[in-house]
Amino acid sequence: MFSATLSQNQAFAFEEIQKYVCKTSNKVQLKVDDGEKGRFLQASCALKAGEVILSERPIFEGNTTGTRSQKVYCEAFLEKQLSPRNSSKGGGLEELPEFEECFHPRSPLIDCIAGVLLCKTRAKNEALEQDTREAAKIQLQKLCSLCRSTAQSEANHRECAEDLWGALRKDFQELTSLGELTYILQILSSNRFGYSEQSMELMFAGSMFEHSCLPNCFLGTWQTKDGEAGTQTYRALRDIKAGEALSIDYLNFPAGYCPAAARAKALQGWGFSCTCPRCVSLPEVERSFVCPACGEPQLCPSHPSSSEMGCLSCGKAPEADYVARCLDREAKLAQAHSRSPAEDDDSLQAEDEEESLLGFHHHLVFQALWQEAEQGLPEGEDLPAFQQILEALVESISSVCRRKEHPAMLGFYHMAALSTHEDLEVQKKYLEHEHCILQQFYPEEAARQDAEIMALVQGNGPMQATGITQKHALSEMD
């Protein structure tokens, strides 16, 4: 019989975890470091940029359909399922609060916890086939084998667990405990992935990638069904040598496009501090200002902890009073941004009208431009300005990633091509950039599209779906 309470005692031994990781992919191996590093994935062979490293389905997931929640929580809690202003079936989704963290049956987090409890019922149900029970037990053991958040956060998790306990049906209250719910929350807080606003996933091998703000791998799932995680695929972001530690960016764009101090605060939930070059030694281009000497938006701190600024374009250092004005403008805009997005927009407009001190690489400008791009293609006369926004975003990503091409640029190039349908030469340029990124990071998709285009040219049938749909282009921005 499986233990009544999930705990670290149910975790696999390290050798068993290695075995399951190797089943996922023969291109990786799990290593352990006795220091702060702990467990980490390592390349077992040389990898090329765009190469699939591993693919796996999540061991648990949650999404805004709330299907798991319906089976676990009491009626009083489930009454929150629909918005008061729209009680029709499936309605009201757009009127609900942010899902990821809220205490709501259609929150991906709350739905995922329900999935864990449902799995526990399968593991304990003697009426089910033995294979079904064993599969459920392995899921729970994989869950218990993942890292947990630090003890300092346990009090916050326990408070959330108390709320969850009160929302459970009576039979599930008898199945679990406050301690177990706290334990589950600690694991989810350290290992969950949110690939869209509608879902969260708990990966097994995928949870063992290291974090880096300059990673060598990325989540390279080409397409997934709305609201369902499906199989997630991780790819090489650049050529990787055998024996090299494998890393991904836990924050991703646009959240990861922020100063080192903000990234450090965001990563506290995972219980570690990042020491990648972007956090320690590289110029902090996310805080770029306009250089008074050459006019380029390349003036930034020489490294994240430095108070000295220099221009990456002309190499000159500004006068102290100019630096003070830049920092004062930055602080005011940051304060406005923390209060209200509308106030932030007004402040950025005032910045443009008075004196442009922030360069377009600056994280506050970048976030505002990203929000503009997320609105989709504008109409007619607004298209040229929209193209400039897309080009600024591409250049900013390039400056932060220290590389000419990056998968995050894919959606922007596609939208830029869509916005230039009346200028075929410019459209061709954007499509070539898009295809170049496809070839580098999604080679099999590039080959498929090339084959479809060739079939169309040769008259072998209609082209089914060349290029990237706008829907996928926008999903690449998440």
N, C-alpha and C positions, 0 to 999 in steps of 0.2 A: 504494500500500500504506500502511495506517495505521501510524504509528510504533510500534516495538516497546515503547517505554516511555512511559507517560502522564506528562505534565509540563505546566507552564504554557505551553509552546510550542504545545500543542494547543488552547489556549483560543480562543474566538471573540474577534474584535475587538469593541470597545464597541458599534459600530454594529450588528453582527450580534446581540449580546445584546439591544439595544433592539428589533430586529426581532422576535425570538422572544417577548419580553415583550409587545409590542403584539399579536402573534398570539393570545396568551392572553386579553387583554382590551383593549378600546378605552377603558376607564375609567381606565387608569393609563398613566403614562409613566415611563421610567427616566431618572434624572438622575445627575449625578456631581458631587461636591464635592471640590476639591483638598485640603481639610483632612482631619481625622480622620473625617469623615462618610462619605467614599467614595461608593459607589453607593447609591441609595435610590429607592424608588417614590414617585411624586407623583400626586395625583388630577388627571386631565385634565379633569374636569367636577365639578360639585357632586353630592354623594352624600347620600342620606337614610339615617337609622339603619335597619339591617336589610337594606339594599340589597346584593345580591351584587356584589362588586368584581371578583373573578376566580375561576375554577375551573380546576383542572388536575390531572392525574394525576402521581404522583411519577416522577422519572426513574429512581430506584432505590428499592427497599424491602427490608425484611427482617422476618421474623416468626418466631414460636415453632414453626411447623410444620417449619422447617429444610429445606424442599424444595430450596433452592439449595445449601445446605451439603452435601447428599447427593451432589451431582454434582461437588464440587470438592475436598473434604477426604479424607484417607486413612482407611482402615478403623480404624486404632488410635484416631484422634480421634473417629470416628463412633460408636465403642462407647459413648461418653458419652451417646448419644442418649436412652437410657432409664434410668430410675432402677433401681438394683440391687434394690430391693424390689418393683418392678413392671415386668416385662419384656414384658408383653403389648403388642400393637400399639397405639400412641398413648397408652399409659399412663404414669403416673409424672410427669406435668407438674407437678402440685401439689407434688411432693416435691423438685423441682429448685431450685437457688438463684435469686436475682434474675437475670433474663435480660439486662437492658439492657447491663450492663457485663461480665458473666462470660465467661470463655473456654470456650465451650460451643457445640456445633453448632446448638443451638436458641436461642442468643442472637440477638435481632434484629440486633444490630450485626455479628456474625460471618456471619449469613445474608445481610446486605446486601452485605458485602464479596465474598462468593461470587457474588452477582448481578453485581457490577461485572466480575469476572474472566470470568464466562460471557458477558457482553456483549462483552468484548474478543475472545473466541474467535469470536463471530459476525462481528465487524468484520474479522477476518483470514481467515475461511474462504472461500476462492475457490469452493468447491462450492455455496455459497448464492447465492440470487438477489441481484442487485446492489442492489435496493431494500432487502432485508433487511440487507445489509452497510452500506449508507449510513445507514439508520435507527440501526444500532448505533453507527456513527461519530459521528452527531449526539448521541446519548446521552452518549458519552464526552467529546465536546467541551463539552457543557453542564456535565458534571461538572467538567472542568478550568477552566471559566469561573467557578466559584464561589469564594468567599473561602476562604482557608486560615487555620488557627490560627497563633498567633505562633511565631517560631523558638524561643522558650524552651521550648515544649512538645515540640519535635521529638525530644528524647532519650527521653521517655516513649513517644511514638508508635513510635519505632524499636524499643524493647524489646518492645512489643506486636507489631510487624511480624515480629520474630525468632520469636516464638511461632507466629504465623500461618504463616510460611514452613515451619516444621517440621511443621505440620499439613496442608500441601497435598499432593495427589497429585503424583507426579513430573512428569506432563505439564503441570500448572499451575505447578510450580516453574520449568519451562523457559519458561513463558509470561510470568512476571513477575519481579520482583526485590525485594530488601529496600527499595531506594530508592522503588520504585513503591508498595509496600504502605504505607510511611511516608507518602508523598504522599496516598494515598487516605484514610488515617486522619486526616490533617490537615484534609482537606476535610470529611469526615463529622463530625468533632468541632465544626466551626464552623457547620454548616448543617443538621444532622439535626433532625427533629421526632419526638417520641414521643407519638402521640395516644392510646395505650393501653399497658398493660404488655406486651402481646403483639406490638407492632409498632414499627417506626421507618420513617420516610420521608425521602427526600431530594428536596425540591422545587426547582424552578428559579425561576420568578417568585416563588413564595412565600418563597424564601430571601432575597429582596431587600427584604422589609419591614424597616424599622427596628425596634429594640426600644424599648419604653417600659413602665414600670411603671404608667403611666396611658395606655394606648394608645387610638387612635381606631378600630381594627379588631380583629376577632377571627376565629378559625377557626370558621366557622359551617356545617360539614358536618352535615346533619340526621341521616343514618343511613349507616353503612357495614357491610359484611359482616365478621363476626368473622374476625380474622387477616389480612384483606386491606385495604390502604389505600383502594383505589378512588379516585374523584375527590374531591379536597379543595376546599372552598369557603370563601372568605374574604369577610366581610361588614363593613359599617360599624357601629361600636359607637355612633356618634352622627352627627349631621349634620356633613358635612365640606365645606369650601369648595374650589373648584377651585384647584389650585396648592399645596394643603396636603400636607406629607409624610405618608406612611401608615406606621403603626406597629402592631405586635402585641406581646403580652407573651410573651417566650420562655419564661418560667418557668411561667405559668398557676397556677391554684389546684389544690391547696392549697400547692404549693411556693412560689408567689409571695407568699403571705401570711406574711411574715417581716420582721424589721427591715432597714433599708437596708444595714447592714454585712453581713448574711448574703446579701442579694441581690447585693451587689457581689462577694462571694466566689464565688457561683454563676455569675455572668456572666463571670468571668475566663477561663473556657474558650472564650468567644467573642472574647476579646481586646479588650474595651473596658470603659469605665466609664459607667454610666447617669447622666445629668444631668437626668432628668425632675423635675418639681416634687415628686413623692413621695419622691425620693431626696435632694433638696436643700433644699426650703423649707417643705413642708407639715408640720403636726404629725404626729408618728410614732404614729398611733393603734394600730399593731400592738404597741405597748408600753404599753397603757392599764392604769391602776391605779384602784382605788376612791378617790374623792375623800373626804378626811376631813371636809370642810366640808358637802357636800351629799349624799354617799353614792352619787353616780352613778359608773359605771365609765368616766369620761371624763378622768381625770388622765393626761397623757402629756407627753413632751418637746415643746417648741415647734417644733422641727425636728430632723431626724436627727442633726445634729452638736452639738446643744445638751444641756447638763447641767441646764438649768432646766426645771421642769415647771409646767404650769398646767392648770386644769380647763376643758375645752371647754364644760361645762354652766354652771357658776357663775362662771367666770373667776378664781377665787381660786388663789393659789399656796400650797402646803403648807409646813410647817416643814421645815428641813433634816433633822432626825432621822427624820421620817416618810418622806422621800424615801430616806434611807439604808436604812430597813427594807424599803421596796419593792424597791430594787435588790438588797439582800441576798437577799430571797426569790426574786426573779427569777433571780439567779445560781445559787442552789441547785437550783431547778427545772430550769434549763437544763442544769446538770451531770448531774442525774439522767436527763434526757431523752437526753443523749448516750450514757449508759451502757446503758440498757435501757428499752424501752417499758413493761415491767412496773413497774420502779422509778419511772418517770415517773408512771404511774397512781397508785402508792402516794403519791408526793409531792403530787400534785394533791389526793388524798383528804385528806392531812394538812393541806394548805392550807385546804380547806373546813372541817375540824374545828377548826383552831386560829383562824385569823383570815384572812378573805378580803381579800387585798390586791390580787390580780390581777383586773382586770375581764374580762368574757367576750370583749372585743375583743382581749385580749392574745394574741399569736401562739401561746404555749404552750397556752393554754386552747383556742384555735381549732383547733389541730391535734388535740388530744384529742377535741374534739366532732366534728370531721370523721371521725375514725376510728370513732366511735360510729355516725355516720350511715351510713358505708359498710357496716356490719353488716346493714343493712336493717331492716324493720319488726319491732319486738319484739311480744311477746304481751300481750294484755289490759291488766293493771294498769300496765304499763310505758309504755303509749302516751302518757299526758299528759306524762311527763318527756321522752319522745322528741320530742314536738311542741315543747317548750320548747327542746330542742337545735336543732331545725331553724330555729326563729325566731331564736335567737341567731346561728346561722351566716348567715342572711339579713341580719340587721342588721349583722353584722361586715363582710360583703362590701360592703354599702352604704356603711359608714363609710370603708373603704379606697378604694373606687372613686369616692367622692364623687358617687354617683348613686343614685336611688331604685330603679332596676331594672337588672338585669344578667343576661346569659344564664346565668351560673353558678348563679343562683338557681332556675332552671327545675326541676331535679331535686328540690330541697328542697321547693318548693311542691307538686310532684306527690306526693311521699311524705307530706307533711303532709295532703293531701286524702285519700289512702288510709288514713291513720291515724285519720280522723274520720268513718268511715262511719256511726256511730250518731248523730252530730249534724249534720244536713243543713245547718243554717245556717252552722256553722263550715266545713264542707266546701265549701259554696258560696263562701265568702270566699276560701279557698285556690285553688279552681278559677278564680275570677275573676282572682286575681293571676297564676296560671299562664297563663291565656289572654291577659292583658295583655302579658306578656313574649313570648309567641308572636307576637302581632300586631305588636309592635315590632321583634323581631329575626328572626323566621321568618314573615313575612307570608303567603307562599304556603302554608305548612303550616297556619297559622291559618285561611286561606280554605278549604283542603281539608277540615279538620275541621268548620268551620261548614256546608259543603255536605253533608257526611255526616249531620250532626245534623239538618239540614233535611229530607234525604231520609227519614230515619227517622221524623221527626215527621209527614211527609206520607204515610207508608205506602208509600214507593216501594222498599222493600227493607231488609234488615237492615244495621245499621251495621257496617262492616268493622273499623274501628280508630280510634275517636275517642279523644282524649286521648293521653297519652304512655305508652308501656309502661314498666314499672318498670325493665326492662333499659336502655332509652334514658335514663331519668332518672338512673340510676347512671352511665352513660357520660358524661353532661353534667358530672359531678363531677370527671372526670379532668383 
